[in-house]
Amino acid sequence: MDIDVEREPVAEIAATPWQRFVASLTSPLADRLIAMIACLPFIFIITIKIKAGHFSLPTAALIVQMLLQIVPMFFRRKPQRVTVNPGYWLLAFVATYWTFISIGVVEPGTAIAANWMIYSLIFLSLAIAAWARLSLGRNIGFVPAQRELVMRGAYAYVRHPIYTSIFITYFAFVLSSFSLVNALQAALGCFWFMIKSGVEERFLAADPAYRDYLRRVRWRWLPGIA
């Protein structure tokens, strides 16, 4: 996810090979290519799950959230600045792909909550995810990048509403299929996105407009709580 700010484009003439590489990340062709490569694992897992035809509602919710990530990626706004920190790239991809990695290795588990509670959490997570995606528009990506600052809709209340929806989905998954392995997978999935939230904010805070946004919207995931 990118909550991004318009900035001056990277200089077209780079003095070193590394600077030329940095500049190339903001080109429309490179941005589309990165989006296509990043979406391939999602498309592969979704295809497998649909062909198998035997997945639970929490798994289906995760697949829907994957689709909400994939489709806008092909129409996203051109970035003005992209992080070149390899650690940030690694974290972004671990967090993003942990969602479907956990689907592939889950255990059967045991339901520890009533169905109505599990289903309510799932529909809540999907509603938040859809609202956040509509609010974000074309300003989307996996690694920290500056596109356009979004303060409307869900982003007027929390800074990372998409991650909020993912946290709720993981929680619903654990309630529906509890085991120590499943709980650990879900906890790690949430942990990566929590770290990613701070990394994104640190990168974007170089812009005064985003720093002002941080002051205006205090909460990262849950209004009044966190």
Short mmCIF file of the C-alpha atoms (twelve columns), coordinates in Angstrom:
data_MODEL
# 
_entry.id   MODEL 
# 
loop_
_atom_site.group_PDB 
_atom_site.id 
_atom_site.type_symbol 
_atom_site.label_atom_id 
_atom_site.label_alt_id 
_atom_site.label_comp_id 
_atom_site.label_asym_id 
_atom_site.label_seq_id 
_atom_site.Cartn_x 
_atom_site.Cartn_y 
_atom_site.Cartn_z 
_atom_site.pdbx_PDB_model_num 
ATOM 1   C CA . MET A 1   0.000   0.000   0.000   1 
ATOM 2   C CA . ASP A 2   1.159   3.535   -0.781  1 
ATOM 3   C CA . ILE A 3   -0.281  6.640   0.829   1 
ATOM 4   C CA . ASP A 4   1.661   8.981   -1.356  1 
ATOM 5   C CA . VAL A 5   2.617   12.585  -1.893  1 
ATOM 6   C CA . GLU A 6   3.275   14.491  -5.109  1 
ATOM 7   C CA . ARG A 7   6.928   15.618  -5.338  1 
ATOM 8   C CA . GLU A 8   9.289   16.842  -7.967  1 
ATOM 9   C CA . PRO A 9   10.300  13.983  -10.310 1 
ATOM 10  C CA . VAL A 10  13.730  12.414  -10.032 1 
ATOM 11  C CA . ALA A 11  16.278  14.080  -12.271 1 
ATOM 12  C CA . GLU A 12  16.275  12.648  -15.771 1 
ATOM 13  C CA . ILE A 13  20.078  12.799  -16.131 1 
ATOM 14  C CA . ALA A 14  21.787  10.639  -13.524 1 
ATOM 15  C CA . ALA A 15  25.505  10.974  -12.852 1 
ATOM 16  C CA . THR A 16  26.115  7.356   -11.818 1 
ATOM 17  C CA . PRO A 17  24.720  3.924   -12.731 1 
ATOM 18  C CA . TRP A 18  23.041  3.734   -9.326  1 
ATOM 19  C CA . GLN A 19  21.338  7.113   -9.854  1 
ATOM 20  C CA . ARG A 20  20.170  5.999   -13.297 1 
ATOM 21  C CA . PHE A 21  18.682  2.868   -11.718 1 
ATOM 22  C CA . VAL A 22  16.894  4.995   -9.121  1 
ATOM 23  C CA . ALA A 23  15.490  7.236   -11.844 1 
ATOM 24  C CA . SER A 24  14.353  4.239   -13.915 1 
ATOM 25  C CA . LEU A 25  12.084  3.040   -11.083 1 
ATOM 26  C CA . THR A 26  9.834   6.051   -11.624 1 
ATOM 27  C CA . SER A 27  9.382   5.506   -15.368 1 
ATOM 28  C CA . PRO A 28  5.912   4.320   -16.513 1 
ATOM 29  C CA . LEU A 29  7.393   1.208   -18.179 1 
ATOM 30  C CA . ALA A 30  9.341   0.119   -15.082 1 
ATOM 31  C CA . ASP A 31  6.369   0.821   -12.836 1 
ATOM 32  C CA . ARG A 32  4.032   -1.340  -14.956 1 
ATOM 33  C CA . LEU A 33  6.633   -4.123  -15.170 1 
ATOM 34  C CA . ILE A 34  7.094   -4.136  -11.390 1 
ATOM 35  C CA . ALA A 35  3.323   -4.257  -10.942 1 
ATOM 36  C CA . MET A 36  2.972   -7.232  -13.308 1 
ATOM 37  C CA . ILE A 37  5.762   -9.203  -11.627 1 
ATOM 38  C CA . ALA A 38  4.446   -8.422  -8.153  1 
ATOM 39  C CA . CYS A 39  0.948   -9.656  -9.040  1 
ATOM 40  C CA . LEU A 40  1.977   -12.979 -10.613 1 
ATOM 41  C CA . PRO A 41  2.147   -14.959 -7.316  1 
ATOM 42  C CA . PHE A 42  -1.310  -13.699 -6.344  1 
ATOM 43  C CA . ILE A 43  -2.772  -14.760 -9.665  1 
ATOM 44  C CA . PHE A 44  -1.123  -18.186 -9.368  1 
ATOM 45  C CA . ILE A 45  -2.453  -18.877 -5.860  1 
ATOM 46  C CA . ILE A 46  -5.939  -17.584 -6.674  1 
ATOM 47  C CA . THR A 47  -6.100  -19.857 -9.715  1 
ATOM 48  C CA . ILE A 48  -5.062  -22.888 -7.660  1 
ATOM 49  C CA . LYS A 49  -7.601  -22.173 -4.925  1 
ATOM 50  C CA . ILE A 50  -10.453 -21.627 -7.361  1 
ATOM 51  C CA . LYS A 51  -9.657  -24.864 -9.207  1 
ATOM 52  C CA . ALA A 52  -9.457  -26.779 -5.914  1 
ATOM 53  C CA . GLY A 53  -12.875 -25.448 -4.951  1 
ATOM 54  C CA . HIS A 54  -12.630 -26.310 -1.257  1 
ATOM 55  C CA . PHE A 55  -11.701 -23.329 0.854   1 
ATOM 56  C CA . SER A 56  -13.274 -21.726 3.893   1 
ATOM 57  C CA . LEU A 57  -14.865 -18.306 4.095   1 
ATOM 58  C CA . PRO A 58  -11.758 -16.795 5.773   1 
ATOM 59  C CA . THR A 59  -9.645  -18.151 2.910   1 
ATOM 60  C CA . ALA A 60  -12.109 -16.737 0.395   1 
ATOM 61  C CA . ALA A 61  -11.886 -13.369 2.162   1 
ATOM 62  C CA . LEU A 62  -8.111  -13.390 1.812   1 
ATOM 63  C CA . ILE A 63  -8.473  -14.170 -1.892  1 
ATOM 64  C CA . VAL A 64  -10.884 -11.259 -2.335  1 
ATOM 65  C CA . GLN A 65  -8.369  -8.998  -0.619  1 
ATOM 66  C CA . MET A 66  -5.702  -10.254 -3.018  1 
ATOM 67  C CA . LEU A 67  -7.942  -9.310  -5.946  1 
ATOM 68  C CA . LEU A 68  -8.440  -5.866  -4.426  1 
ATOM 69  C CA . GLN A 69  -4.661  -5.508  -4.478  1 
ATOM 70  C CA . ILE A 70  -4.084  -6.914  -7.962  1 
ATOM 71  C CA . VAL A 71  -6.613  -5.060  -10.113 1 
ATOM 72  C CA . PRO A 72  -5.686  -1.461  -9.122  1 
ATOM 73  C CA . MET A 73  -1.980  -2.234  -9.574  1 
ATOM 74  C CA . PHE A 74  -2.349  -2.210  -13.362 1 
ATOM 75  C CA . PHE A 75  -3.891  1.267   -13.352 1 
ATOM 76  C CA . ARG A 76  -1.880  2.883   -10.578 1 
ATOM 77  C CA . ARG A 77  -0.514  6.407   -10.753 1 
ATOM 78  C CA . LYS A 78  3.089   6.896   -11.853 1 
ATOM 79  C CA . PRO A 79  5.368   7.336   -8.815  1 
ATOM 80  C CA . GLN A 80  7.451   10.442  -8.352  1 
ATOM 81  C CA . ARG A 81  9.824   8.808   -5.869  1 
ATOM 82  C CA . VAL A 82  10.448  5.168   -4.950  1 
ATOM 83  C CA . THR A 83  12.547  3.854   -2.084  1 
ATOM 84  C CA . VAL A 84  15.858  2.296   -3.080  1 
ATOM 85  C CA . ASN A 85  16.474  0.761   0.341   1 
ATOM 86  C CA . PRO A 86  16.741  -3.021  -0.329  1 
ATOM 87  C CA . GLY A 87  15.553  -3.763  3.207   1 
ATOM 88  C CA . TYR A 88  12.340  -1.861  2.533   1 
ATOM 89  C CA . TRP A 89  11.791  -3.846  -0.668  1 
ATOM 90  C CA . LEU A 90  12.383  -7.149  1.143   1 
ATOM 91  C CA . LEU A 91  9.990   -6.227  3.948   1 
ATOM 92  C CA . ALA A 92  7.316   -5.105  1.485   1 
ATOM 93  C CA . PHE A 93  7.370   -8.386  -0.397  1 
ATOM 94  C CA . VAL A 94  7.529   -10.574 2.718   1 
ATOM 95  C CA . ALA A 95  4.527   -8.764  4.199   1 
ATOM 96  C CA . THR A 96  2.566   -8.790  0.948   1 
ATOM 97  C CA . TYR A 97  3.173   -12.420 0.035   1 
ATOM 98  C CA . TRP A 98  2.831   -13.750 3.577   1 
ATOM 99  C CA . THR A 99  -0.919  -13.551 3.062   1 
ATOM 100 C CA . PHE A 100 -1.010  -16.298 0.443   1 
ATOM 101 C CA . ILE A 101 2.000   -18.187 1.813   1 
ATOM 102 C CA . SER A 102 0.026   -18.789 5.000   1 
ATOM 103 C CA . ILE A 103 -2.930  -20.054 2.967   1 
ATOM 104 C CA . GLY A 104 -0.771  -22.764 1.448   1 
ATOM 105 C CA . VAL A 105 0.561   -24.169 4.723   1 
ATOM 106 C CA . VAL A 106 -2.352  -23.796 7.145   1 
ATOM 107 C CA . GLU A 107 -3.462  -26.675 9.362   1 
ATOM 108 C CA . PRO A 108 -7.086  -27.846 9.677   1 
ATOM 109 C CA . GLY A 109 -7.391  -26.310 13.153  1 
ATOM 110 C CA . THR A 110 -10.444 -26.031 15.392  1 
ATOM 111 C CA . ALA A 111 -13.124 -23.341 15.476  1 
ATOM 112 C CA . ILE A 112 -13.020 -21.491 18.801  1 
ATOM 113 C CA . ALA A 113 -15.778 -18.952 18.123  1 
ATOM 114 C CA . ALA A 114 -19.345 -18.989 16.866  1 
ATOM 115 C CA . ASN A 115 -19.857 -18.806 13.115  1 
ATOM 116 C CA . TRP A 116 -21.798 -15.563 13.366  1 
ATOM 117 C CA . MET A 117 -18.808 -13.871 15.010  1 
ATOM 118 C CA . ILE A 118 -16.347 -15.213 12.455  1 
ATOM 119 C CA . TYR A 119 -18.535 -14.243 9.500   1 
ATOM 120 C CA . SER A 120 -19.172 -10.793 10.953  1 
ATOM 121 C CA . LEU A 121 -15.430 -10.165 11.226  1 
ATOM 122 C CA . ILE A 122 -14.876 -11.369 7.682   1 
ATOM 123 C CA . PHE A 123 -17.538 -9.118  6.187   1 
ATOM 124 C CA . LEU A 124 -16.223 -6.221  8.276   1 
ATOM 125 C CA . SER A 125 -12.704 -6.774  6.941   1 
ATOM 126 C CA . LEU A 126 -13.937 -6.902  3.352   1 
ATOM 127 C CA . ALA A 127 -16.000 -3.739  3.810   1 
ATOM 128 C CA . ILE A 128 -12.994 -1.871  5.228   1 
ATOM 129 C CA . ALA A 129 -10.730 -3.188  2.454   1 
ATOM 130 C CA . ALA A 130 -13.157 -2.102  -0.273  1 
ATOM 131 C CA . TRP A 131 -13.640 1.326   1.323   1 
ATOM 132 C CA . ALA A 132 -9.892  1.803   1.666   1 
ATOM 133 C CA . ARG A 133 -9.234  0.766   -1.939  1 
ATOM 134 C CA . LEU A 134 -11.875 3.150   -3.252  1 
ATOM 135 C CA . SER A 135 -10.433 5.917   -1.096  1 
ATOM 136 C CA . LEU A 136 -6.882  5.232   -2.270  1 
ATOM 137 C CA . GLY A 137 -7.789  5.195   -5.961  1 
ATOM 138 C CA . ARG A 138 -4.802  4.810   -8.268  1 
ATOM 139 C CA . ASN A 139 -2.259  5.517   -5.537  1 
ATOM 140 C CA . ILE A 140 -1.254  1.958   -4.770  1 
ATOM 141 C CA . GLY A 141 1.905   -0.087  -4.560  1 
ATOM 142 C CA . PHE A 142 3.775   -2.636  -2.462  1 
ATOM 143 C CA . VAL A 143 6.973   -0.718  -1.681  1 
ATOM 144 C CA . PRO A 144 7.138   2.815   -0.229  1 
ATOM 145 C CA . ALA A 145 6.654   5.346   -3.027  1 
ATOM 146 C CA . GLN A 146 5.292   8.854   -3.412  1 
ATOM 147 C CA . ARG A 147 2.347   9.352   -5.712  1 
ATOM 148 C CA . GLU A 148 -0.492  11.497  -4.383  1 
ATOM 149 C CA . LEU A 149 -1.449  12.226  -0.780  1 
ATOM 150 C CA . VAL A 150 -4.807  10.672  0.115   1 
ATOM 151 C CA . MET A 151 -6.680  12.063  3.119   1 
ATOM 152 C CA . ARG A 152 -10.250 11.273  2.102   1 
ATOM 153 C CA . GLY A 153 -12.517 8.366   2.956   1 
ATOM 154 C CA . ALA A 154 -10.965 5.718   5.188   1 
ATOM 155 C CA . TYR A 155 -7.679  7.627   5.282   1 
ATOM 156 C CA . ALA A 156 -9.317  10.476  7.141   1 
ATOM 157 C CA . TYR A 157 -9.631  8.172   10.162  1 
ATOM 158 C CA . VAL A 158 -6.555  5.912   10.104  1 
ATOM 159 C CA . ARG A 159 -3.330  5.962   8.116   1 
ATOM 160 C CA . HIS A 160 -3.324  2.286   7.084   1 
ATOM 161 C CA . PRO A 161 -6.933  1.071   6.735   1 
ATOM 162 C CA . ILE A 162 -5.993  -1.690  4.285   1 
ATOM 163 C CA . TYR A 163 -3.735  -3.206  6.915   1 
ATOM 164 C CA . THR A 164 -6.582  -2.923  9.406   1 
ATOM 165 C CA . SER A 165 -8.718  -5.115  7.150   1 
ATOM 166 C CA . ILE A 166 -5.884  -7.650  6.856   1 
ATOM 167 C CA . PHE A 167 -5.487  -7.807  10.642  1 
ATOM 168 C CA . ILE A 168 -9.200  -8.499  11.066  1 
ATOM 169 C CA . THR A 169 -9.091  -11.231 8.427   1 
ATOM 170 C CA . TYR A 170 -6.161  -12.927 10.140  1 
ATOM 171 C CA . PHE A 171 -8.039  -12.771 13.447  1 
ATOM 172 C CA . ALA A 172 -11.124 -14.336 11.876  1 
ATOM 173 C CA . PHE A 173 -8.949  -17.042 10.343  1 
ATOM 174 C CA . VAL A 174 -7.449  -17.962 13.747  1 
ATOM 175 C CA . LEU A 175 -10.908 -18.078 15.330  1 
ATOM 176 C CA . SER A 176 -12.170 -20.385 12.589  1 
ATOM 177 C CA . SER A 177 -9.119  -22.711 12.416  1 
ATOM 178 C CA . PHE A 178 -7.179  -22.378 15.617  1 
ATOM 179 C CA . SER A 179 -3.874  -24.192 16.106  1 
ATOM 180 C CA . LEU A 180 -0.518  -23.015 17.377  1 
ATOM 181 C CA . VAL A 181 0.904   -23.074 13.852  1 
ATOM 182 C CA . ASN A 182 -2.016  -21.116 12.420  1 
ATOM 183 C CA . ALA A 183 -1.875  -18.590 15.248  1 
ATOM 184 C CA . LEU A 184 1.854   -18.100 14.692  1 
ATOM 185 C CA . GLN A 185 1.354   -17.629 10.948  1 
ATOM 186 C CA . ALA A 186 -1.330  -15.017 11.557  1 
ATOM 187 C CA . ALA A 187 0.739   -13.233 14.210  1 
ATOM 188 C CA . LEU A 188 3.724   -13.033 11.874  1 
ATOM 189 C CA . GLY A 189 1.481   -11.814 9.045   1 
ATOM 190 C CA . CYS A 190 0.263   -8.967  11.260  1 
ATOM 191 C CA . PHE A 191 3.783   -8.261  12.513  1 
ATOM 192 C CA . TRP A 192 5.180   -7.711  9.004   1 
ATOM 193 C CA . PHE A 193 2.461   -5.170  8.202   1 
ATOM 194 C CA . MET A 194 2.962   -3.389  11.519  1 
ATOM 195 C CA . ILE A 195 6.654   -2.958  10.739  1 
ATOM 196 C CA . LYS A 196 5.829   -1.983  7.162   1 
ATOM 197 C CA . SER A 197 3.541   0.781   8.426   1 
ATOM 198 C CA . GLY A 198 6.415   2.443   10.251  1 
ATOM 199 C CA . VAL A 199 8.783   1.988   7.312   1 
ATOM 200 C CA . GLU A 200 6.340   3.607   4.886   1 
ATOM 201 C CA . GLU A 201 5.720   6.532   7.188   1 
ATOM 202 C CA . ARG A 202 9.449   7.093   7.719   1 
ATOM 203 C CA . PHE A 203 9.990   7.200   3.954   1 
ATOM 204 C CA . LEU A 204 7.031   9.466   3.187   1 
ATOM 205 C CA . ALA A 205 7.682   11.812  6.118   1 
ATOM 206 C CA . ALA A 206 10.465  13.426  4.079   1 
ATOM 207 C CA . ASP A 207 7.642   15.479  2.579   1 
ATOM 208 C CA . PRO A 208 6.195   18.308  4.743   1 
ATOM 209 C CA . ALA A 209 2.661   17.600  3.495   1 
ATOM 210 C CA . TYR A 210 2.852   14.026  4.731   1 
ATOM 211 C CA . ARG A 211 4.269   15.139  8.076   1 
ATOM 212 C CA . ASP A 212 1.239   17.381  8.411   1 
ATOM 213 C CA . TYR A 213 -0.966  14.371  7.598   1 
ATOM 214 C CA . LEU A 214 0.746   12.401  10.376  1 
ATOM 215 C CA . ARG A 215 -0.162  15.160  12.822  1 
ATOM 216 C CA . ARG A 216 -3.771  15.363  11.601  1 
ATOM 217 C CA . VAL A 217 -4.466  11.604  11.562  1 
ATOM 218 C CA . ARG A 218 -2.918  10.182  14.720  1 
ATOM 219 C CA . TRP A 219 -4.024  6.557   14.448  1 
ATOM 220 C CA . ARG A 220 -2.413  3.942   12.242  1 
ATOM 221 C CA . TRP A 221 -4.954  1.117   12.288  1 
ATOM 222 C CA . LEU A 222 -7.766  1.607   14.833  1 
ATOM 223 C CA . PRO A 223 -9.222  5.047   15.682  1 
ATOM 224 C CA . GLY A 224 -8.635  5.884   19.312  1 
ATOM 225 C CA . ILE A 225 -6.674  2.675   19.984  1 
ATOM 226 C CA . ALA A 226 -3.589  2.155   17.806  1 
# 
